[in-house]
Structure formats: structure tokens, C-alpha cells
Amino acid sequence: MRKNKRYKGVIIPAITPLSANYQLDERAVEKIFANFYHHDVSPFILGTTGEAVSLPIEIKKAFVRKAAAIKKSNTVLYAGISSDCFNDSVDFAKFCFDNAVDAVAATLPSYYTLSESQMKRYFIDLAEAIKAPVIIYNIPATTHMSIPLTLIDELSRHPNIVATKDSERNEERLLQSLALWKDREDFGHFLGWAARSASALIGGSDGIIPSTGNLVPEIYSVMLKAVDEDDHVKAYEMQQLSDVYGDLYQGGKTLGESLWALKVLMKEKGLCEAIVMPPLQSLPTEETKLKEGIRNLRFSTN
């Protein structure tokens, strides 16, 4: 990992804490961010884990304003701007940069299947319209399209495109990504696949973006420190802990179901309420099992 890059390290794709009437729970934002900053990890709001596609623009803007208000000095704040409407993405990006966001992440629009040339045109137009740091976010699980690495590499030469976040669960793609970008001073690679976090960091990725960090950010800050100190045994010990916690809320569930389950676990830690934005719903029959699961887990990062 390059120590001199601005965009690097552990970045947590924050959940969006909601109140019973589906408004932003600002007190919960404070608790969640305090936990992040205590463990020296950076927040990434309004991504997939943040249920961004389901949120009204008023809640999105409220989250950006709150995140800006409590942003710790000398930290980096990331925000997702993805929308099927190009102008909406551009307008929201500009709002973000007016409110202390340092870089924005964008997926492909997901309604229409795009050709490679259309993908290229989309990201170039976006970067030129925004005129600020953009991260290309590849997540086939939601967009149903994979952005070719050769295309990302070509786009990486654009001055406003600063990194890629890759959530595609593909071992060969990860290895190829690291071969392409681990030595680049001007472009970063972030892995959004928690199960390969340690491997990615050891292989030269600039950072990781694990949703499980909402619950236990300390696992990943210790993992990063271990990698920086070439303590690979410790790094993989943290990976094993990450896998255990990840399976607790993701195992046997769809992506949407896992977001509710994650909030249940966070509620047990006093961080937020277990409320998700429709169309996502709670699974009452699973709640007791989840609570028992986290109560029975005991770990140490020492």
C-alpha cells in the first residue's frame, strides 16, 4: 500500500441509521462516526450498505450535512452518488463537494445493459461534469454488469478519476487488479469484498471497504496495522474474525436481508435502531438468533 496517497486505508461503507418514521437518526450518526474515528477508519456514506437507492434526496442531503458537521479534522469523507439519472448524480455530487465530501463513488446506471463503449462514455462524462475526485464502483451484484478491468485502466488516466472500488467476488480479477494498479501513484484500488481483505492489503491494494466494519471497525484497523508491519499472521487472524462476524449477518441471506441483520447487531451494541427503508423489511423470526449470536461472540484484537 502506498503511504503517500490521499485515498487509502480502511473505509467503512456506513449504514444509514433511520428512526421509526423513516427519517435520518442524527444521534445514531454521531455514535457510528465516533466509533469509526476512534478506530481510525474513514466513513463512506450512501453506498450499497447505506441503502442509498431507497432513500429520498432529503435524507441523503441530511446525511451529508450531518457527516460534514461531525467530520474529524484531517480525515477523508466519501459519499456515493449513484443514480440511473445522470443529472441527478452530477447534481448530488456537487452538493456533496459543497459539504466537505472529499471523493464520490459512482456505479453504472443499472436499468439498461450497457456496452463497453457506453460504460466508457458514462464515466468520462460524469468525471468531466463533476470536475472533482470520482471513484469507479464495480458491483455486479446490484448493477448486473461487470466493468472490464481494461476499461477501468483506460479511465484511470482521466485526471478526475482517482480510484476504483471493486465488490466483484472474483479471485482472478483481484490478482489482475493488483498487478495493474498496486504501483500506481495516481490511481487507487479498494476492495469491497470483506472475505479477501487481508489478501488484498498484503497484495498491494490501497485499501478495503468492508461492511462488517460498521459493527467491528477495530478488526480492520488492526489488520491494516499488521499488514503495514509485515505481520501477516496477525492480518489473517483478523481476517478470520472478519469472516465470523460477516457470516453472522450475511450467511443464508440476500443482500437486502443482510442489511437489516447488520442493523440488528448494531442495535445490540447501542449504535442504531434496526430499521431499514422499504422495500427492505425486517425478519422477526431471525432476530433472536442474531442477538444470541453476537452475545456469544467474544474476541480480542490483541
C-alpha positions as CSV (number, residue, x, y, z in Angstrom):
1,M,0.0,0.0,0.0
2,R,1.3,3.4,-0.9
3,K,1.7,5.6,2.2
4,N,1.7,8.9,0.3
5,K,-1.8,8.6,-1.3
6,R,-4.7,10.7,0.0
7,Y,-7.2,7.9,-0.7
8,K,-6.2,4.8,1.2
9,G,-6.7,2.6,4.3
10,V,-9.8,1.2,5.9
11,I,-13.0,2.8,4.6
12,I,-16.3,1.7,6.1
13,P,-19.5,1.8,3.9
14,A,-21.7,3.2,6.6
15,I,-25.3,2.1,7.2
16,T,-27.9,4.8,7.1
17,P,-29.4,4.9,10.6
18,L,-33.2,5.6,10.5
19,S,-35.8,6.5,13.0
20,A,-39.2,4.8,13.3
21,N,-40.7,7.4,10.9
22,Y,-38.0,6.8,8.3
23,Q,-36.0,9.9,9.0
24,L,-32.3,10.2,9.5
25,D,-31.3,9.3,13.1
26,E,-28.7,12.0,13.6
27,R,-27.8,10.9,17.1
28,A,-27.1,7.4,15.7
29,V,-24.9,9.0,13.1
30,E,-22.9,10.6,15.8
31,K,-22.4,7.3,17.6
32,I,-21.4,5.4,14.5
33,F,-18.9,8.1,13.3
34,A,-17.4,8.3,16.8
35,N,-16.8,4.6,16.6
36,F,-15.2,5.0,13.2
37,Y,-12.9,7.8,14.2
38,H,-12.0,6.1,17.5
39,H,-10.6,3.2,15.4
40,D,-9.0,5.5,12.7
41,V,-11.2,4.4,9.8
42,S,-12.9,6.6,7.2
43,P,-16.6,6.8,6.5
44,F,-18.2,6.1,3.1
45,I,-21.9,7.2,3.3
46,L,-24.7,6.5,0.9
47,G,-23.4,3.4,-0.8
48,T,-24.9,-0.1,-1.1
49,T,-24.7,-0.8,2.6
50,G,-26.3,2.7,3.2
51,E,-29.4,1.7,1.3
52,A,-28.8,4.8,-0.9
53,V,-31.0,3.7,-3.8
54,S,-34.1,3.6,-1.5
55,L,-33.5,6.9,0.2
56,P,-35.3,10.2,-0.7
57,I,-33.0,13.0,-1.6
58,E,-33.9,14.9,1.6
59,I,-32.5,12.1,3.7
60,K,-29.4,11.8,1.5
61,K,-28.7,15.6,1.9
62,A,-29.4,15.4,5.6
63,F,-26.8,12.6,6.0
64,V,-24.2,14.6,4.0
65,R,-24.8,17.7,6.1
66,K,-24.5,15.7,9.4
67,A,-21.4,13.8,8.3
68,A,-19.8,17.1,7.3
69,A,-20.7,18.7,10.6
70,I,-19.0,16.0,12.7
71,K,-16.2,15.2,10.3
72,K,-12.9,14.9,12.2
73,S,-10.1,17.2,11.0
74,N,-7.5,15.6,8.7
75,T,-9.8,12.8,7.7
76,V,-11.4,11.8,4.4
77,L,-15.1,11.6,3.8
78,Y,-16.5,9.6,0.9
79,A,-20.1,9.5,-0.5
80,G,-22.0,7.5,-3.1
81,I,-23.8,9.4,-5.8
82,S,-25.1,6.6,-7.9
83,S,-28.4,7.1,-9.8
84,D,-29.9,5.9,-13.0
85,C,-30.4,9.6,-13.9
86,F,-27.1,11.2,-15.0
87,N,-28.1,14.7,-14.0
88,D,-29.2,13.6,-10.5
89,S,-25.7,12.0,-10.0
90,V,-24.0,15.2,-11.1
91,D,-26.2,17.5,-9.0
92,F,-25.8,15.4,-5.9
93,A,-22.0,15.1,-6.4
94,K,-21.8,18.9,-6.5
95,F,-23.9,19.1,-3.3
96,C,-21.5,16.6,-1.6
97,F,-18.4,18.6,-2.6
98,D,-20.0,21.7,-1.2
99,N,-20.4,19.9,2.1
100,A,-17.0,18.6,3.0
101,V,-17.1,15.3,1.0
102,D,-13.6,14.6,-0.4
103,A,-14.4,12.0,-3.1
104,V,-17.5,10.4,-4.5
105,A,-18.2,6.9,-5.8
106,A,-20.4,6.0,-8.7
107,T,-21.7,2.7,-10.0
108,L,-23.0,2.2,-13.5
109,P,-26.7,3.1,-14.0
110,S,-28.4,-0.3,-13.6
111,Y,-31.6,-0.3,-15.6
112,Y,-30.2,-0.8,-19.1
113,T,-27.5,-3.1,-20.0
114,L,-24.6,-1.0,-21.3
115,S,-21.9,-1.8,-23.8
116,E,-18.3,-1.2,-23.0
117,S,-18.3,1.9,-25.1
118,Q,-21.3,3.2,-23.3
119,M,-19.7,2.5,-19.9
120,K,-16.7,4.5,-21.0
121,R,-18.7,7.4,-22.2
122,Y,-20.7,7.4,-19.0
123,F,-17.7,7.7,-16.6
124,I,-15.9,10.2,-18.8
125,D,-19.0,12.4,-19.0
126,L,-19.5,12.0,-15.2
127,A,-15.9,12.9,-14.3
128,E,-15.9,15.9,-16.6
129,A,-19.3,17.2,-15.4
130,I,-18.3,16.8,-11.7
131,K,-14.8,18.2,-12.0
132,A,-13.7,16.6,-8.7
133,P,-12.4,13.2,-7.5
134,V,-14.5,10.3,-8.7
135,I,-14.2,6.6,-7.7
136,I,-15.5,4.0,-10.2
137,Y,-17.5,1.5,-8.2
138,N,-17.9,-2.0,-9.7
139,I,-20.7,-4.1,-8.1
140,P,-22.3,-6.6,-10.5
141,A,-24.5,-7.9,-7.7
142,T,-26.6,-4.8,-8.0
143,T,-25.9,-3.4,-11.5
144,H,-25.8,-6.8,-13.2
145,M,-22.8,-5.6,-15.2
146,S,-19.1,-6.0,-14.7
147,I,-16.8,-3.2,-15.7
148,P,-13.9,-4.6,-17.6
149,L,-10.5,-4.0,-15.9
150,T,-9.0,-2.9,-19.2
151,L,-11.7,-0.2,-19.4
152,I,-11.1,0.9,-15.8
153,D,-7.4,1.1,-16.6
154,E,-8.1,3.3,-19.5
155,L,-10.4,5.5,-17.5
156,S,-7.8,5.7,-14.7
157,R,-5.8,8.1,-16.9
158,H,-8.5,10.7,-16.5
159,P,-7.4,13.4,-14.0
160,N,-10.7,13.3,-12.1
161,I,-10.9,9.5,-11.8
162,V,-8.8,8.7,-8.8
163,A,-9.6,5.1,-7.8
164,T,-11.8,2.1,-8.2
165,K,-13.9,0.2,-5.6
166,D,-14.3,-3.4,-6.6
167,S,-17.0,-5.5,-5.0
168,E,-16.9,-8.3,-7.6
169,R,-16.1,-11.6,-5.8
170,N,-13.6,-12.9,-8.3
171,E,-10.1,-14.1,-7.3
172,E,-8.6,-13.7,-10.7
173,R,-10.0,-10.2,-11.1
174,L,-8.4,-9.2,-7.8
175,L,-5.0,-10.5,-8.8
176,Q,-5.2,-8.8,-12.1
177,S,-6.3,-5.5,-10.4
178,L,-3.3,-5.6,-8.1
179,A,-1.0,-6.3,-11.0
180,L,-2.3,-3.2,-12.8
181,W,-2.5,-0.7,-10.0
182,K,-0.5,-1.6,-6.9
183,D,2.4,0.6,-8.0
184,R,0.4,3.5,-9.4
185,E,0.9,6.8,-7.6
186,D,-2.0,8.5,-9.3
187,F,-4.7,5.8,-9.0
188,G,-6.0,3.6,-6.2
189,H,-7.6,0.2,-5.8
190,F,-10.1,-0.6,-3.0
191,L,-11.6,-4.0,-2.4
192,G,-15.2,-4.2,-1.3
193,W,-15.1,-8.0,-0.7
194,A,-14.5,-8.4,3.1
195,A,-13.6,-12.1,2.8
196,R,-10.4,-11.2,0.9
197,S,-9.5,-8.1,2.8
198,A,-6.1,-9.3,4.2
199,S,-5.1,-10.9,0.9
200,A,-5.8,-7.6,-0.9
201,L,-3.9,-5.5,1.5
202,I,-0.9,-7.8,1.5
203,G,-1.0,-7.9,-2.3
204,G,-0.8,-4.1,-2.5
205,S,-4.3,-2.8,-2.5
206,D,-4.6,0.8,-1.3
207,G,-7.5,-0.1,1.0
208,I,-10.5,-2.1,1.9
209,I,-14.2,-1.2,2.2
210,P,-15.8,-3.9,4.5
211,S,-19.5,-3.5,5.6
212,T,-18.7,-5.6,8.7
213,G,-16.7,-2.6,9.8
214,N,-19.9,-0.9,10.8
215,L,-20.0,-3.4,13.7
216,V,-16.4,-4.1,14.5
217,P,-14.1,-1.4,12.8
218,E,-11.3,-2.4,15.2
219,I,-10.8,-5.7,13.3
220,Y,-9.8,-3.8,10.2
221,S,-7.7,-1.1,11.8
222,V,-5.7,-3.9,13.5
223,M,-5.5,-5.8,10.2
224,L,-4.2,-2.7,8.3
225,K,-1.6,-2.1,11.0
226,A,-0.5,-5.7,10.9
227,V,0.0,-5.6,7.1
228,D,2.0,-2.3,7.4
229,E,4.2,-4.1,9.9
230,D,4.5,-7.2,7.7
231,D,2.8,-9.3,10.4
232,H,0.8,-11.5,8.0
233,V,-0.1,-14.0,10.7
234,K,-1.9,-11.2,12.6
235,A,-3.5,-9.9,9.5
236,Y,-5.0,-13.3,8.7
237,E,-6.1,-13.7,12.3
238,M,-8.1,-10.6,11.8
239,Q,-9.4,-12.0,8.6
240,Q,-10.8,-15.0,10.4
241,L,-12.6,-12.7,12.9
242,S,-14.0,-10.7,10.0
243,D,-15.3,-13.9,8.4
244,V,-17.1,-14.9,11.6
245,Y,-18.8,-11.6,12.1
246,G,-19.7,-11.4,8.4
247,D,-21.3,-14.8,8.4
248,L,-23.3,-13.9,11.4
249,Y,-25.4,-11.4,9.5
250,Q,-24.8,-12.4,5.9
251,G,-25.0,-16.2,6.0
252,G,-28.0,-17.6,4.2
253,K,-29.4,-14.1,3.5
254,T,-30.0,-11.9,0.5
255,L,-28.1,-8.6,0.3
256,G,-31.2,-6.7,1.5
257,E,-31.9,-9.1,4.3
258,S,-28.3,-8.8,5.5
259,L,-28.5,-5.0,5.8
260,W,-31.4,-5.4,8.2
261,A,-29.5,-8.1,10.1
262,L,-26.4,-5.9,10.4
263,K,-28.6,-3.1,11.9
264,V,-29.9,-5.7,14.4
265,L,-26.4,-6.4,15.5
266,M,-25.5,-2.7,15.7
267,K,-28.6,-2.1,17.8
268,E,-27.3,-4.7,20.3
269,K,-24.1,-2.5,20.6
270,G,-26.2,0.6,21.1
271,L,-25.3,2.2,17.8
272,C,-28.7,2.5,16.0
273,E,-32.2,1.1,15.6
274,A,-32.9,-1.9,13.4
275,I,-35.0,0.0,10.9
276,V,-34.5,-0.4,7.1
277,M,-36.1,1.7,4.3
278,P,-38.7,-0.1,2.3
279,P,-38.7,-2.1,0.1
280,L,-36.3,-3.8,2.6
281,Q,-38.1,-5.4,5.6
282,S,-37.3,-6.9,9.0
283,L,-37.2,-10.7,9.6
284,P,-38.7,-11.1,13.0
285,T,-38.1,-14.8,13.1
286,E,-34.4,-14.2,12.7
287,E,-33.9,-11.5,15.3
288,T,-33.5,-13.7,18.4
289,K,-30.9,-15.9,16.6
290,L,-28.9,-12.8,15.6
291,K,-28.9,-11.3,19.1
292,E,-27.8,-14.6,20.6
293,G,-25.1,-14.9,18.0
294,I,-23.5,-11.6,18.8
295,R,-23.8,-12.0,22.5
296,N,-22.0,-15.3,22.3
297,L,-19.1,-13.9,20.3
298,R,-16.1,-12.8,22.3
299,F,-12.9,-11.7,20.7
300,S,-9.7,-9.9,21.3
301,T,-7.6,-8.0,18.7
302,N,-4.5,-8.1,20.9
